[in-house]
């Protein structure tokens, strides 16, 4: 079973274990999160790392095959392809990196991971 790694001791029991991929801070994540010290970076959106169990790419498969679905408002969904999918050495977890889209509404957002016809359990991340 594909599973998001969820925090049990966090502010919300179903919150996904996630980090900002550039600053390594826990959520909440700002939508435009790269500080001014990288003024020439072409893409300033926050990358978010999610952790999943029982997830791996097939040989030769692109990370783009893994989709993170973020629930917006009013039945709006953002299907975000993974930029990176990497197993964590000596652990049962896989790191999934996504780029947080510009237009994700602020607040607590439900997330799931879709891979190989399977959908993970749901967790939440906070966007501000």
N, C-alpha and C positions, 0 to 999 in steps of 0.2 A: 504494500500500500504506500503510495506517494504521500509524504507528510511534510507539512511545514513544521519547523521547530518552533514551538510556542513557549513564551515566557510564562512560568507559573507564579513567579514572585513579583512580576512587574506591576505597573499601575492597573493593567487589565489582564485577567488570566488568559485570554485568547490572543494576546498581542504577539505578533511574529517576532522572532529573534532577528533583528535587522540592525545594520550599521550604515552610516553614511560612508560610502566607499572612499571618499577623499580625506575626510577629516576624522574618520573613525569615532564618531559620536553616535549615541543611541538616538532614536527618534524623540521628539518631532524633527522632521526634516523640512527645511525651507525649500520651496520649489526651485528657486535660483540660488544655488548654494555655494558656488565657487567664489572665494573671497577676491578682493581687489588685487591681491599679490600676484594673480595670474591674469593680468589685464589683456594679454594677447591670445588667450585660449579661445579657440573658435566656438566651443560648446561649453557654456557655463552652467548647465543643468546638473543637479545633484545626481550622483549614482547611489543606488541603494543596494546593499548586499543582504539577501535573504538566505536562510539556511534550510535545507531540506534533507529528509532521510529517504532512502530507496530511490534515488535519482542518479542516473548516469546517462551520458550520451552514448549512442551506438557508434561503433568504429566509423570514422570519417564524417560523422554527423556534425553539423554546425550548431553553435549555441542558439542561433535564431530559431531552431526547432522547438525551443522551450519558451513558453508564453506565460507571463505573469499577468493575471487579470486584476485590475484595480477597479473597484466599484466607485462611481462618482455619485452624482445626485440624480434623482428622478429616472431611475433605470438606465442611466448612462454608464457605460463601461469603457475602460481603456485597456486594450490588449497590447501589452508591451513585450516585444521579443527580448530575450536575454542577450546581453553583450558578451557575457562570459559565464561558463558553467565549469567549475573546477572541483574535483573531489578533494577533501581536506585529508592530508596524509595522516594515517594512524587514527582516524575517526570515521564514524559511520555517516558523517554529514557531507553534503555537497554545497558549495558556495555558488549562489546565482546572483549575478550583478545585472541590474537594470538601470536605465536612464529614466528618471522621473519626468514625465511629460510636462510641458508648460501649463497646460490647461486643467490639471487635476485640481479639483476644488479643495480648499483647506478643510481640515477637520480629520476625524477618524475615518479611515477608509478600509474596507474589507478587501483582502487580497487572497488569491489562490494561484497555484502553479499548475499549468497544463503541460503534460509531456506524454508522448506515445499513447494517446487515447485515454490517459488517466488524468484525473483532477485531484489535487491535494485537498486536505482539510482547509478550512478557512481560518485566517488570522487577521489581525488588524495592524495598520501602521498609522501614525499620525503625521499629517502634512500641515505645515503652517506657512 
